[in-house]
Amino acid sequence: MMKKLLLVLAVFGGQLLAQNTSFNAKRMKAEFVGTIDPAQSTAQALAFIYPTGSPVPGGPSYKDFIASQKTKQNYKNFPASKSAAKTMTTPTPVKGFGTSLYRLTPAGNPYDYTGGIPNDNAMAISKDGVLCAAVNSIFWALDLNTGELLMPGPIGLKSLQQMAGGTAFENYYDPKLIYDPTQDRFVLVFLKDNDAANSRIIVCFSSTNNPADPWHVYRLDGNPLNNNRWTDFPAISFSETGLVVTANLIIPGVSWQVGFDGSVIWHLDKMAGFDGEDVNATVYTQISHDGKFTRNLHAVRGHDNIADQLQFLSNRNFDLQNDTIFLITLNEGQDTTINTQALVSNVPYGVPPNGKQGDTDTSDATKGLQTNDGRVLGAIQKDDWIQFVSTTAHGNNANAGIYHGFIDDAQSSTPKVTARIFYHPDRDYGYPNIAWTGAHTNQIQSLIGFNYTSIDGHPGVGAVQLGNDTSFSDPIDLKAGTTHVDRHSDSYERWGDYFAIQNMFDQQGQIIPSEVWMSGFYGDGPQQNRTYITQVFGQDTLVPPHPDGGVAYPNPIVEGKILTVQFNLEQDQNIQAQLFNANGQFIQNLTSRSLPSGPAELLIDMNGLSQGTYVVRITGDVGFSKIEKVIKL
């Protein structure tokens, strides 16, 4: 008998009351730089200069401060409960296609690209299988259908400088990419320079679904209040009509504690940007809660890249231990409001230890692969819940782990947050990001991608699945490194500063169940940091409530497995099952028979079929109809 799914997430934490948040709003038009055609930038040489003295987000003062926090951190002070090393409940995700980011040699041969420092992995993929990626200061695009690099020019790369229409004397960094499945367009956001006079946010809107076609490029002032600030560490999201950019304002030349001057929220008219027209923008500054600036606001992304409600997350990211999660909601209109709810989690987080690799001096807490602080690095919303991830210390061992939080009733006046920590006994995990992978609307199933490393291994890319019963799967290695990374003149090595993740969409702009793309960090010879981009499939973990009680599993299905399609009939009728390809073309009749009312199952042996996407259609002669999309690996 089919049963309804009841989602219970441990014991709910407490909460503090919502408060109206003080802020300033400034409306302006984004500065139009021009329409940049990648085909016109044909320079054969790309040049980048980066310091080998380990720069960090927020500048030298932040580096000193966070290093001192890591020396003070004591993981033994954390409770060891509500953490999970592994589970046998949720199935392990499955790896699909993967590629290292590469350039072309003059002879046209692919060659793995060694990015700048850090990787700053950004990625987006269209419903037509066009993959865009940005790594540090370069932009790259690949047609997965043909294997063709789409960036014009002899080596298949473009610099952010070229995309911005800038000069060689300007510094471009911190790229972020996002794909709009409803408009079938890309947005590329990155930063220019880290001083008040020259700081800018560069926003590039694709004019078509082909990244090799022209882009409409705009600039936002990185010192929006004209008060000696520069912009750092952006995060981006979409609403139905807008592009949202969050970032931090930094005061140059002072300590980190004093130098942070609040996070900002930019909201831009994305439709005008896609059309290359005047772009109206609003910047929200001086955002504070209880008299204090809110740090490192992270824009919550919609599960399908489009947020239903503009929401943001923050935490006490540099504290040794804290349990407060800030949920910020922006309601734009004639009377715009920003509300902050300070939620108390059931599990504390704290500044994570650095990642260890073969050459790490473990006697010095400041050495190794840098995990930076514990800020929120990924967040998605669906219906009335939010899931988010960050890197954290924890009480089970001295390794960095993944903090996974779930906010229930996120758009109500009484949201609740619960959390657990996913860790490994021998590995450090860092820079997680998250995507929803449910096959049905009421599921919370998700995939978490991350970087990993260990003292007796090498930096690589991994993933774990969160099941609908909130258990974690065993992790999967998506790309194992071959060497440790040694790029800097000291042993303070960069590891981030973020990890890219996105769902795949069908031709109607709907999420393809379970298919996710990721971009992370791995080590390869000679001791270089490289980017790996891969397709990952989650596996359906529970039979959920459904209009007809139905579900198809396992999905995706691998060779040697039998597909089960469950459904429920309200009355007796004659049933026919048919198979179609992803484009709706008929393949074959599967079976037919008369069935009584109640639950039923269709079993399909798909081992004789090639890999790809299929559609199973079940129809009855008195009105029953059911369609299930199935991926064969």
N, C-alpha and C positions, 0 to 999 in steps of 0.2 A: 504494500500500500504506500502510495506517495505521501510524504509528509512535508509540511511547510518548514522552511528553514528559519531557525531562530538564531540570530546573531548575538552572542554574549561576549563582551570584551572585558574579561577579568573583572576587577572591582573599579568602579568609577572613582576618579579623583574628585577633589573638591573644586570650588570655583569662587572667584571674587566677582563682585558686581561690575557690570559694564559702566564705563564712564565716557561722557563726551570728551573728545580729544581736542586740544587746542591746536590750531594750524593756521598757516597763511596760504592763500590761493592767489595765483598770478596767472592771468590769461594773456596769451601772446600768439603770434604766428611763428611756426618753425621756419628757420632761415633756409630757403631753397638754394642748394648748391648747384644743381643742374641734373640733367639726365646723363648718366655715365654709361657708356657702351663698353663692356669688357673687351669686345673685339678690337677696339681702337687702342688699347694699351698693350702693345706688342713687344715691349722690352724683353730681351732675352735674359737679362741678368736681374735677379731679385736679391737685394742686399738688406740685411738686418744687423743691427748692433745691439747686443744685450750685455749687461754687466755679469761678470762671473762672481761677484760678491754677494749673491743671493738677495735680490730685491724681493719685497713681499707686498701684499695688498695693504694699503694704508700708510706705506712709507717706513723709514728706518725706526721711528719712534714706536710704531706698532710692533715691529720685529723685536725690539728690546723688551717691550712689555709682555708680549705673549711668551717669549723665551723664559722670562722670570716666572710666569704662571706655571709653565710646564715643570720647572724645577721644584715648585711648591706642591704640585699635584701628587696625591697619594690615593691610588685606586682602592686601597684597603678601607678607606673611609666610606666607600659606596656599599649600599646593601647588595647582596648577591642574588636576591630573589627576582623573580619575574624576568629573568634573562633566559635565552635559549641558544644552545650551541647547535642543536639540530632537532629534527623530529622525523618520525616515520609516517606521519599522517598525510602531509601534502607532497604530491609527486614533484620530482625535480624537473625544472624547465629543460627545454631541448634547444640546442644550438642549430641555427640554419646557416645561411650564407655569411661569410666574413671576409674582410679585406683590411690590410694595412693601408693607410693613406700614402699615396705615392705620387711621384712626379715622373716625367718622361725624360730620358736622356736625349742628347742630340740625335742619336740613332733611332729614337722612338721606343726604346725599351723601358718598361716600368722599373722604378727604383724607389724603395721605401724612403719616405720623407722623414728626416729628422727635424722636428719642429723647434721652435724657439723655447725659451724657458720662462714660465712653465708651459705645459701643453695648452691650457685653456680650451679644452675640447668642447666644441659646439657642433650641433648636427641637426638637420631637418630632412625629411623625405616626403616627396609628393605622392599622390595616389597613382601617378603614372610611373612610379619607380625611379624618379630623379632624386639622387642623393646629394645634398649639399653639406659641406663641412667647413669649419674654420678652426685653425690651430694657431694659437698665439697671434701671429701677424699675417697669416696667409688665408686665402679663400680657395675652395676646391669644389668641383662638382663632377658627378659621375652618373651616366645613364646606365642603370642596372640591366636594362633590356639588351643593350648592345655592347656594354663594357667600354664605351667611349668616354674619355674625359671631355667635359663640356666647356671648360674655361679655355677660350681661344689663346693661341700663342704656342710657342715651341715646347714648353715644358708642362702645360696643363695646370698652372698655378696663377693666381693673381694675388697681389699684396693688398692688405687693407688700405694702404696708402693709395693704390690705384683705384680701388673701389670708392674712396672718398674724394677722388680728384685732388689729392694733396701733394705735398712736396717731400723730397727725401730728407728734409730737415725737421720733419714732424714725427712724433711718436704715436703709433696706433696700436691698441692692445685691447684685451678683455672682450673678445667677440662673443655674441649670442645669436642664435638662429631660431626661427620658429616658422612653421608652415600653417597657413590658414586653409583648412579643407573645404570651407564653403566658397571662398573666393579663388581657390587654387593658385595661391601666390605665396612667395617667401618674403620674410623680413630679416634683414641682417642689421644688428646693432653692435656698435663697438665704441671705444673711447679714444680721445685724442689728447695727448699731453697731460702732465700731472702738475701743472702750476696754474694759479688763478687766472693769469692773463690769457692763457691759451687753451684751457680745459674746455672740451666740447664733447657732446654725445652725438655720434654720427648714426643716422637712421636711414637705411637703404630699403626701399620698397621695390620688389620686382614688378616689371610692367607686364610680364606674362608668366606662364608656368615653367619657362625655360630660363635658367639662371645665366645662360650665355647671351640672352637678349638684354636690352638696356634696363638700367635701374634708375629710379627717381631717388635722389639723395638729398637729405636735409640735415641741418645742424641745430642742436639745442645748446644753450649756454651752460657750460659746466660750473659757472659761478653765477647762478640765476639771480641772486640778491645783490650782486656786485659788492661783496664784502670780504674779498680775499679768501675764497674757498676754491677747491677743485673737486671734481667728481670721480668716484671710485666704485668698482665692483657692481655692475648693473645686473638686474634680473628682469625678465620680460614675460608678458602674457598678453592674451587677446580677450577683449569682450566682443559682443556682437558688432559694435561699431568702432571700437577703439583699440589702439595699441597702448599697453601699459609698460612703463619702464620705471623701475625703482633703482636707487643708487644711494651712496653715502657721500656726504659733504665733509671734506677734510680741510683743517686749518694747517697750512704749511709751517714747518719749523718749530713746532711745540710738541709736548708729550702726547701720547695716544689718548690718555685719559682726558686731557684738555682739548686735544686736537680734533676730536670728533664733534661735528656740529649738526648732527641729525641726519636722518634719512629723508629722501625726497621721493615723491611719486609724480611721474609725468603721465598724462593721458592725452593721446593724440588721435586725431581723426584718421583712421587707417584707410577708409575708402578714398579720401582725397589723396592720400599718399600713394595708393595703388594707381590712381589716375594721373599723378604728377601735378596736382592742383595745389592751391594754397592750403596748408595744413594748420588747422586750429589746434592749439595745445594749451593745456592747463598744467601748471606745476604747483604741487602742494609741498610746502616747506614748514620748518619749525614744528614738526609733528611731535607732540609730547604727551605723555601720560603721567599724571600725578606729579607734574612739574619737571619731569625728566624726558630728554629726547629718547625716542624709540630707535634702537639700533638695528641696522642690517635688515630692513624690511624686505621680505621675500614675497614676490607676487605669487599668489596661488593660481595655478594653471587649471583650466577646465580639463576634465578627463578626456575630452575630444579637442583640446587646445583652445576652446572657447569658454571662458568663465561666465557662468550665469550671474554671479554676483562678484563685484570687485572686493576681494579680501586679501589680506596680507598676514604673514606670520613673522614673529620676532621672538627672541629669547635672550636670556642673560648669557650671551655666547662666550664671554671670556671669564666667567666665574668658575672657581674650582668645583663647585657643586651648587645646583639650583634646580627648582622644580616648577618654575613659572614659565608659561607659554602665553604670549600675547597674541590675541586674535583681533585684527584691525579690519573694520568694514567701512568702505567708502560708498556713500550714496550721493551721486551727483544729481543736481537739479537746481531749481531756483533757490532752494535753501539747502545747499550741500552740507552734509554732515560726515564726520569721521568719528566712529565709535571704537573704543578699545576695551576689550574684555581680557582681564588678567586671569588666566586659568591655572589651576594647580594640578600638576600631573601626579600620578601615583608612583612614578619612577623618576628619580633625579637624573640629570645630565651634568656634564662638566667638561672642561678643557681636555681634549684627548691627548694621549701620549703620541709622540711621533712614530711613524712607521719604521720598522727595523729591516735592514737588508744586510747582505754579507759583510760589508765593510763598515757597519755602524758601530760607533763607540757607545755601547750600552751603559757605560758608567756616566754618561753625560746626557741628561734628559733633553737637551736642546739639539742634539744631533739626529741624523737619520732623515727619512723622507718626511717633509713637513705636512702635518695635518692642519696647521693654522689653528683656528678656534672652533667652537661648537655651534656656529650659526646654522640656521635652517638652509639646506642646499637643494631641496626638492619638495614640492607640495602640489597635490591635485585635489580637486573638488568634484563631487558628483552628488546629485540629489541634495541631501542635507548633511553630508559628511565630508571631512577633509582628512587625507592621509599625508604625512610629511616625514622626512628623514633628515638626519644630521649625523655627524661624527661625534663620538663621545668616549670619555673614560667610563669604566664600570667596575663592579666589584668582584668579578669572577676571575680575572687575571690582569696582567699588566699590559694587555694589548688594547689597541683602539678598536671600538665596535661601532655598530650602526644603531642609532636611536630611531625607532619607528613609533610614531605617534598617530593616534586615531582620535579625531574630534567628531563626536556625535552631536546632532542637532546644531550644526555649525552656523546656521542662519537664524537661529532662534535667540531668545533672550537668556537661555540657560544652556549653553553648550557645555559639553563634558569632554575631558581629554584623558585618555589612557595610553600607556606606552609600554613597550618592552625593548630589550636590547638584544640584537643578534650579534653573536661574536663567534670567534674561532679559538680553540685552545692554543694554537701555535702561530696564527697569522694576525696581522693588523689589517683592519678594513678602514677605508677612507673614501671620502667624496661620493657618498651615495646619491642616487636619484631614483625616482619612482614613476611607474605608469600603471594605470588600471588595465586589467586583462579579462574582465568578466565576460562570459558568453551571454549573460542575461542581465537585465537592468538592475536587479536587486542584489547582485553579488558585490563583494568588496575585494575579490581576488585581485592581486597586483604582482608586478615584477619589480624587484629592486636591483639595480645595477650598481657596481662599485669597483674601486681599485683595491687590490690586495698586495701584501708583501710579507716576508718573514725573514728571520735572521739566517735561516738555512735554505732559503729559496730566492726567487727573483720576483720583481714587481709584475703583476698581471692584471687581467680584467676578469671579473666574476659576476655572478647573478644568483639571486635566491627568489623563490616564489613564496608569497603570502597566500595561504589558502583561505577559503570562506569560513573555516572554523578558527581562523586567526593563528593557525600554526605555521611555522616556517618549514620549507623543504630543506633537504640537504643542499648546500651551495654547489654550483657548477662552475668550473674553470672555462671561460670563453676564449681566453688567450693567455697562455703561460709565457712569461718572460724567459729569456735565455741568459741574461746577465743582470748584475746590479747596475744602477744608474749613478754615474759620477760626472756631472757636468760643471759643477762649481769648483772654485778654487779652495773652498773649505768643505767640511762634511755636512753642511747645511744644504740639503738637496730639496728642490721643489718637486711636488707630487700632484698638484692640482692645476688650476684652482677649482675646477668643477668637472662634472661628468654629465654627458648629454644623453637624453633618452626621449623617445617619441613613439607613439602608436602608429601603425600602418592603417591607411584608409582605403575604402573601395571607391568605385567610380561615382557613387552618390555622396561621397564625403563622409560616410559612416565608418566607424571603427571596425576593422577586421578583428574578430575575436581572437585574443591571445597573441597576436603578432606585434612584437615590439622591436625597435632598433635602438642600439646603444653605441656610444663612443667613449672609450676609456684609455688608460695609460698602461704601457708595458715597457719593460726594459729589453733592449736588444743591442747587439754588438756594434761598435765597440763602446759599451757602457753608455748608450744613448737612450733618451726618452722618446718613445714613439707612440703613435695613435693607432688604435684598432677599432674598426667599426664592424658591428655584427648584428645579425638578425637572431632574435630569440623568441621561442614559442613557450607561452605558459600552457599548462594543462588544466582542464576543467576539474575542479576538486570536489564538487558537491552537487547533488540534484536540487535545484532551487525551485521555489514557487514559480509557476508558469501558467499563462492563460489556459492551456490545455494539459498542464501537468507534464510537459515534455522537456527533453534534453537529449543532446547527442554527445557521446563520449566513447573512447578518449578523443579529444579534439584539440590540437592536431593528432592525427593517427599515424603511427609508424608501421613499417613493414612487419608482418607477422601478427598484427593485432586485428581483432574483429570490431567493427563499428557497431555500437548499439544506439538506436534511436528510440527513446521512450516517448509515448504520447498517451492521451486519455480521451476516450470517446464518450460523449454524453448520451448517445443512443446507438442501437444496432445499425450497421451499414456495411456496404461493400467498399473495401479499401484497395487503392492502387498506389504503388510506390514507383517513382521514376527518378532517374539520375540525369543531371544537366552539368555542363561545364560552367566556369565562372561568368561567362558572357551570356548565359541563358540558353545555350544551344543544347538540344536534346541529345543524349548519349544512348540511353537504353531504358526499357521497362525492367524494373527489378523484380517485382512480384505483385500478386493481387489475391485477395480472398475476402470472405465474409467474416466479420468480427462482431462479437457482442459488445455492449456498452461496458465502459470501465477501462482500466489501464491495459496497455499493450506495448510490445517491443518489436522493432524491426532490426534484424541482424544482417549486416552487410560485410561480405568478405571483399576488401578493396585491394588485396595483395597483387592482383593482376593489372592494376591501374598505375599509370605513371604519376609522379609527384605533381602536385598542383592543388588548386582550389576547385571543389565540387559543390553542387547544390543537390540536396535530397528533397524531393517533393512528395508528400503523402496527401492524397485527396480521397474523400468519401462521396458516395452518391446522395447523401442527405446533408451536405453542406460543410463537412469537416475539411479543413485545409491546414497544412503545416509545411513550413520550409525551414531547413537547417543547412547552413553553410559549413562545409567540412574541409579541412586542410590535410592533404596527404603529403607526408614528408618522404 
